[in-house]
Amino acid sequence: MIQVRSGRLNFKFGDTKSSFYLTDANVDIWPQSGAPGSLDVRFSGSPARTDRAAQGFGALNGRGRWITAPNQESRLDLNLELEKSDIDEMARLLRGQTLGLHGLIASKASIKGPLSNLEVAGQFQMEDIHRWDLIPRREQAGCG
C-alpha cells in the first residue's frame, strides 16, 4: 500500500508540467484483491495553481480503480466529487483571475473506459450566483 498524507501532488503531461496541483493531498493506493496488477485508489485534496500563493480552492475527492489484464488495454473507473466551493475561487483556479461573481459551485463526475478512449459523465451545480455589486437584500435572501 502507498499512502500520502498532507502532501502536494503536481501533474505533468509529457514534458509539460501543469500549473495545477493538489495541496493538502491524502492518497491511498493498494492492490485490488483478486486482480493481479490492478489498483484501487482513493484521494482527497484542494486544487491549486503554481502561479498563485499556496492556496487551495475547495475540496476534490476521488475513488476508483486502475484495471489491468493480460493482452488488454488498461482501464480506468474513477468517480470524482468537487465539494461546494466559492465560484470566484474556482474561476481564479481555472482562469488565474476572478470573474466578480459570488455563489457556490459543486460537481460530480465519472471517468471510465480504456485509457485510449475515456468517457466522462457527470453533473454540475451552481447556486446563489450574483455579482459582487448585486448582493441580495436581506428579505430576498430569506433573512427578513
DRENPA-3360 file (N, C-alpha, C; in nm, 2 decimals, always signed):
BEGIN
1 = MIQVRSGR = +0.08/-0.12/+0.00/+0.00/+0.00/+0.00/+0.09/+0.12/+0.00 ~ +0.05/+0.22/-0.08/+0.11/+0.35/-0.08/+0.02/+0.45/-0.02 ~ +0.07/+0.54/+0.07/+0.00/+0.64/+0.14/+0.07/+0.77/+0.14 ~ +0.00/+0.88/+0.11/+0.05/+1.01/+0.12/-0.05/+1.09/+0.21 ~ +0.01/+1.17/+0.30/-0.07/+1.25/+0.39/-0.03/+1.39/+0.39 ~ -0.12/+1.48/+0.37/-0.10/+1.63/+0.37/+0.02/+1.66/+0.27 ~ +0.01/+1.60/+0.15/+0.12/+1.62/+0.05/+0.08/+1.72/-0.06 ~ +0.16/+1.73/-0.15/+0.14/+1.81/-0.27/+0.16/+1.72/-0.39;
9 = LNFKFGDT = +0.05/+1.72/-0.48/+0.06/+1.64/-0.60/+0.07/+1.73/-0.72 ~ +0.18/+1.73/-0.79/+0.20/+1.80/-0.91/+0.16/+1.71/-1.03 ~ +0.11/+1.77/-1.14/+0.07/+1.69/-1.26/+0.16/+1.73/-1.37 ~ +0.20/+1.63/-1.45/+0.29/+1.65/-1.57/+0.23/+1.57/-1.69 ~ +0.22/+1.63/-1.80/+0.17/+1.57/-1.92/+0.28/+1.57/-2.03 ~ +0.34/+1.46/-2.05/+0.45/+1.45/-2.14/+0.57/+1.53/-2.07 ~ +0.63/+1.62/-2.14/+0.73/+1.70/-2.08/+0.69/+1.83/-2.02 ~ +0.55/+1.85/-2.02/+0.50/+1.98/-1.97/+0.44/+1.96/-1.83;
17 = KSSFYLTD = +0.49/+2.05/-1.74/+0.44/+2.05/-1.60/+0.31/+2.14/-1.60 ~ +0.21/+2.09/-1.54/+0.08/+2.16/-1.54/+0.09/+2.27/-1.43 ~ +0.02/+2.38/-1.45/+0.01/+2.48/-1.35/-0.08/+2.44/-1.23 ~ -0.16/+2.33/-1.25/-0.25/+2.29/-1.15/-0.18/+2.18/-1.06 ~ -0.22/+2.18/-0.94/-0.17/+2.07/-0.84/-0.27/+2.06/-0.73 ~ -0.26/+1.95/-0.65/-0.34/+1.93/-0.54/-0.26/+1.96/-0.41 ~ -0.31/+2.04/-0.32/-0.24/+2.07/-0.20/-0.32/+2.00/-0.09 ~ -0.25/+1.98/+0.02/-0.31/+1.91/+0.14/-0.37/+1.77/+0.09;
25 = ANVDIWPQ = -0.30/+1.71/+0.01/-0.35/+1.58/-0.06/-0.33/+1.46/+0.03 ~ -0.43/+1.38/+0.04/-0.42/+1.25/+0.10/-0.45/+1.14/-0.01 ~ -0.36/+1.05/-0.02/-0.38/+0.95/-0.13/-0.35/+0.81/-0.07 ~ -0.44/+0.71/-0.11/-0.42/+0.57/-0.07/-0.42/+0.49/-0.20 ~ -0.32/+0.41/-0.23/-0.32/+0.32/-0.34/-0.28/+0.18/-0.29 ~ -0.37/+0.08/-0.33/-0.34/-0.05/-0.28/-0.38/-0.15/-0.39 ~ -0.32/-0.27/-0.39/-0.35/-0.37/-0.49/-0.50/-0.42/-0.48 ~ -0.56/-0.43/-0.59/-0.70/-0.48/-0.59/-0.70/-0.63/-0.56;
33 = SGAPGSLD = -0.77/-0.68/-0.46/-0.77/-0.82/-0.43/-0.83/-0.90/-0.55 ~ -0.77/-1.01/-0.58/-0.82/-1.10/-0.69/-0.79/-1.05/-0.83 ~ -0.72/-0.94/-0.85/-0.69/-0.89/-0.98/-0.54/-0.85/-0.99 ~ -0.45/-0.94/-1.01/-0.31/-0.90/-1.01/-0.28/-0.79/-1.11 ~ -0.20/-0.69/-1.06/-0.17/-0.57/-1.14/-0.27/-0.46/-1.14 ~ -0.38/-0.48/-1.08/-0.48/-0.37/-1.08/-0.48/-0.30/-0.94 ~ -0.51/-0.18/-0.94/-0.50/-0.10/-0.82/-0.63/-0.02/-0.78 ~ -0.66/-0.02/-0.65/-0.76/+0.07/-0.60/-0.70/+0.20/-0.56;
41 = VRFSGSPA = -0.77/+0.31/-0.58/-0.71/+0.44/-0.55/-0.82/+0.53/-0.48 ~ -0.78/+0.60/-0.37/-0.87/+0.69/-0.31/-0.78/+0.82/-0.28 ~ -0.84/+0.94/-0.30/-0.76/+1.06/-0.28/-0.86/+1.17/-0.24 ~ -0.80/+1.27/-0.18/-0.86/+1.40/-0.15/-0.76/+1.51/-0.15 ~ -0.80/+1.63/-0.18/-0.71/+1.74/-0.17/-0.78/+1.87/-0.22 ~ -0.70/+1.98/-0.22/-0.76/+2.11/-0.26/-0.68/+2.15/-0.39 ~ -0.76/+2.17/-0.50/-0.69/+2.21/-0.62/-0.63/+2.35/-0.60 ~ -0.51/+2.37/-0.67/-0.44/+2.50/-0.65/-0.36/+2.52/-0.78;
49 = RTDRAAQG = -0.30/+2.64/-0.79/-0.22/+2.68/-0.91/-0.08/+2.71/-0.86 ~ +0.02/+2.68/-0.95/+0.16/+2.71/-0.92/+0.19/+2.86/-0.93 ~ +0.11/+2.94/-1.01/+0.14/+3.08/-1.03/+0.06/+3.17/-0.93 ~ +0.01/+3.11/-0.82/-0.05/+3.18/-0.71/+0.01/+3.14/-0.58 ~ -0.01/+3.22/-0.48/+0.03/+3.19/-0.35/-0.04/+3.05/-0.31 ~ +0.03/+2.97/-0.23/-0.02/+2.84/-0.19/-0.16/+2.86/-0.12 ~ -0.26/+2.83/-0.20/-0.40/+2.84/-0.15/-0.48/+2.73/-0.22 ~ -0.55/+2.65/-0.15/-0.64/+2.55/-0.21/-0.77/+2.62/-0.24;
57 = FGALNGRG = -0.84/+2.56/-0.34/-0.97/+2.61/-0.38/-1.07/+2.50/-0.37 ~ -1.15/+2.49/-0.26/-1.25/+2.39/-0.25/-1.18/+2.25/-0.21 ~ -1.26/+2.15/-0.22/-1.21/+2.01/-0.19/-1.25/+1.92/-0.30 ~ -1.15/+1.84/-0.35/-1.18/+1.75/-0.45/-1.15/+1.61/-0.39 ~ -1.25/+1.52/-0.41/-1.23/+1.38/-0.36/-1.25/+1.28/-0.48 ~ -1.18/+1.17/-0.47/-1.19/+1.07/-0.58/-1.17/+0.93/-0.52 ~ -1.23/+0.84/-0.59/-1.21/+0.70/-0.56/-1.23/+0.62/-0.69 ~ -1.15/+0.52/-0.71/-1.16/+0.44/-0.83/-1.06/+0.32/-0.84;
65 = RWITAPNQ = -1.06/+0.27/-0.96/-0.97/+0.16/-0.99/-0.90/+0.18/-1.12 ~ -0.77/+0.13/-1.12/-0.69/+0.12/-1.25/-0.69/-0.03/-1.27 ~ -0.75/-0.08/-1.38/-0.76/-0.22/-1.40/-0.67/-0.27/-1.52 ~ -0.59/-0.37/-1.49/-0.51/-0.42/-1.60/-0.54/-0.57/-1.61 ~ -0.52/-0.62/-1.73/-0.54/-0.76/-1.76/-0.45/-0.80/-1.87 ~ -0.40/-0.92/-1.88/-0.31/-0.97/-1.98/-0.37/-0.95/-2.12 ~ -0.29/-0.89/-2.21/-0.33/-0.88/-2.35/-0.45/-0.78/-2.37 ~ -0.48/-0.70/-2.27/-0.59/-0.60/-2.29/-0.54/-0.46/-2.25;
73 = ESRLDLNL = -0.60/-0.36/-2.30/-0.56/-0.22/-2.26/-0.61/-0.19/-2.12 ~ -0.53/-0.12/-2.05/-0.56/-0.08/-1.91/-0.69/+0.00/-1.91 ~ -0.77/-0.01/-1.81/-0.90/+0.06/-1.80/-0.89/+0.14/-1.67 ~ -0.97/+0.25/-1.67/-0.99/+0.33/-1.55/-1.14/+0.34/-1.52 ~ -1.17/+0.34/-1.39/-1.30/+0.35/-1.34/-1.29/+0.44/-1.22 ~ -1.32/+0.58/-1.24/-1.29/+0.68/-1.13/-1.41/+0.76/-1.11 ~ -1.45/+0.79/-0.99/-1.55/+0.88/-0.95/-1.49/+1.00/-0.88 ~ -1.53/+1.12/-0.92/-1.47/+1.25/-0.86/-1.59/+1.33/-0.80;
81 = ELEKSDID = -1.56/+1.41/-0.70/-1.66/+1.50/-0.64/-1.58/+1.63/-0.60 ~ -1.63/+1.74/-0.65/-1.59/+1.87/-0.61/-1.69/+1.92/-0.51 ~ -1.66/+1.93/-0.38/-1.75/+1.97/-0.28/-1.78/+2.12/-0.31 ~ -1.90/+2.17/-0.25/-1.94/+2.31/-0.27/-1.82/+2.40/-0.24 ~ -1.80/+2.49/-0.34/-1.69/+2.58/-0.33/-1.73/+2.71/-0.38 ~ -1.66/+2.82/-0.35/-1.69/+2.95/-0.39/-1.66/+2.96/-0.54 ~ -1.75/+3.01/-0.62/-1.74/+3.02/-0.77/-1.63/+3.11/-0.81 ~ -1.60/+3.22/-0.74/-1.49/+3.31/-0.78/-1.36/+3.24/-0.75;
89 = EMARLLRG = -1.35/+3.16/-0.65/-1.22/+3.09/-0.62/-1.20/+2.99/-0.73 ~ -1.30/+2.92/-0.78/-1.29/+2.83/-0.89/-1.25/+2.90/-1.02 ~ -1.30/+3.02/-1.04/-1.26/+3.10/-1.16/-1.12/+3.13/-1.15 ~ -1.07/+3.17/-1.03/-0.93/+3.21/-1.01/-0.84/+3.08/-1.04 ~ -0.89/+2.97/-1.00/-0.82/+2.84/-1.02/-0.80/+2.82/-1.17 ~ -0.91/+2.83/-1.25/-0.91/+2.79/-1.39/-0.86/+2.90/-1.48 ~ -0.89/+3.03/-1.45/-0.85/+3.14/-1.54/-0.73/+3.22/-1.48 ~ -0.70/+3.21/-1.35/-0.59/+3.28/-1.30/-0.64/+3.42/-1.25;
97 = QTLGLHGL = -0.77/+3.45/-1.27/-0.83/+3.58/-1.22/-0.97/+3.56/-1.18 ~ -1.03/+3.65/-1.11/-1.17/+3.64/-1.07/-1.26/+3.68/-1.18 ~ -1.39/+3.64/-1.16/-1.50/+3.69/-1.25/-1.58/+3.80/-1.19 ~ -1.57/+3.82/-1.06/-1.65/+3.92/-0.99/-1.79/+3.87/-0.96 ~ -1.80/+3.73/-0.95/-1.92/+3.67/-0.92/-1.91/+3.60/-0.78 ~ -2.03/+3.60/-0.72/-2.04/+3.53/-0.59/-2.14/+3.41/-0.61 ~ -2.12/+3.31/-0.53/-2.21/+3.19/-0.54/-2.13/+3.07/-0.51 ~ -2.20/+2.96/-0.53/-2.14/+2.83/-0.50/-2.14/+2.74/-0.62;
105 = IASKASIK = -2.04/+2.65/-0.63/-2.04/+2.55/-0.74/-2.00/+2.42/-0.68 ~ -2.06/+2.31/-0.73/-2.02/+2.17/-0.69/-2.04/+2.09/-0.82 ~ -1.97/+1.97/-0.81/-1.97/+1.88/-0.93/-1.94/+1.74/-0.89 ~ -2.00/+1.65/-0.97/-1.97/+1.51/-0.96/-1.94/+1.46/-1.10 ~ -1.84/+1.37/-1.11/-1.80/+1.32/-1.24/-1.76/+1.18/-1.23 ~ -1.78/+1.10/-1.34/-1.73/+0.97/-1.36/-1.64/+0.96/-1.48 ~ -1.53/+0.90/-1.47/-1.44/+0.88/-1.58/-1.41/+0.73/-1.59 ~ -1.46/+0.67/-1.71/-1.45/+0.53/-1.72/-1.40/+0.49/-1.86;
113 = GPLSNLEV = -1.35/+0.37/-1.87/-1.31/+0.31/-2.00/-1.17/+0.28/-2.02 ~ -1.13/+0.24/-2.14/-0.99/+0.21/-2.17/-0.92/+0.34/-2.18 ~ -0.79/+0.34/-2.14/-0.71/+0.47/-2.14/-0.71/+0.54/-2.27 ~ -0.72/+0.48/-2.38/-0.72/+0.54/-2.51/-0.86/+0.60/-2.55 ~ -0.96/+0.57/-2.47/-1.09/+0.62/-2.51/-1.18/+0.64/-2.38 ~ -1.14/+0.73/-2.29/-1.21/+0.75/-2.17/-1.34/+0.83/-2.19 ~ -1.44/+0.79/-2.12/-1.57/+0.86/-2.12/-1.59/+0.93/-1.99 ~ -1.63/+1.06/-2.01/-1.66/+1.14/-1.89/-1.80/+1.18/-1.88;
121 = AGQFQMED = -1.87/+1.16/-1.77/-2.01/+1.19/-1.75/-2.02/+1.25/-1.61 ~ -2.12/+1.34/-1.59/-2.13/+1.40/-1.46/-2.24/+1.51/-1.45 ~ -2.24/+1.57/-1.34/-2.33/+1.68/-1.32/-2.26/+1.80/-1.26 ~ -2.32/+1.92/-1.27/-2.26/+2.04/-1.23/-2.37/+2.13/-1.17 ~ -2.35/+2.18/-1.05/-2.45/+2.26/-0.98/-2.39/+2.40/-0.95 ~ -2.47/+2.50/-0.97/-2.43/+2.63/-0.93/-2.55/+2.69/-0.85 ~ -2.53/+2.77/-0.75/-2.64/+2.83/-0.67/-2.60/+2.96/-0.62 ~ -2.70/+3.05/-0.60/-2.68/+3.18/-0.54/-2.58/+3.26/-0.62;
129 = IHRWDLIP = -2.59/+3.26/-0.75/-2.50/+3.33/-0.83/-2.54/+3.48/-0.84 ~ -2.45/+3.57/-0.81/-2.47/+3.71/-0.83/-2.34/+3.79/-0.83 ~ -2.34/+3.91/-0.89/-2.22/+3.99/-0.90/-2.20/+4.05/-0.76 ~ -2.07/+4.09/-0.74/-2.04/+4.15/-0.61/-2.12/+4.27/-0.58 ~ -2.16/+4.35/-0.68/-2.24/+4.47/-0.65/-2.39/+4.45/-0.65 ~ -2.43/+4.33/-0.67/-2.57/+4.29/-0.66/-2.61/+4.19/-0.55 ~ -2.55/+4.22/-0.44/-2.58/+4.13/-0.32/-2.73/+4.14/-0.29 ~ -2.80/+4.02/-0.28/-2.94/+4.02/-0.25/-2.97/+4.10/-0.12;
137 = RREQAGCG = -3.09/+4.17/-0.12/-3.13/+4.24/+0.01/-3.17/+4.13/+0.11 ~ -3.16/+4.17/+0.23/-3.19/+4.07/+0.34/-3.32/+4.00/+0.32 ~ -3.43/+4.06/+0.29/-3.56/+4.00/+0.27/-3.56/+3.90/+0.15 ~ -3.48/+3.93/+0.05/-3.47/+3.84/-0.07/-3.39/+3.72/-0.04 ~ -3.30/+3.73/+0.05/-3.21/+3.62/+0.09/-3.27/+3.53/+0.19 ~ -3.39/+3.56/+0.24/-3.46/+3.48/+0.34/-3.42/+3.51/+0.48 ~ -3.36/+3.63/+0.50/-3.31/+3.67/+0.63/-3.41/+3.77/+0.69 ~ -3.52/+3.81/+0.63/-3.60/+3.92/+0.68/-3.71/+3.88/+0.77;
% end
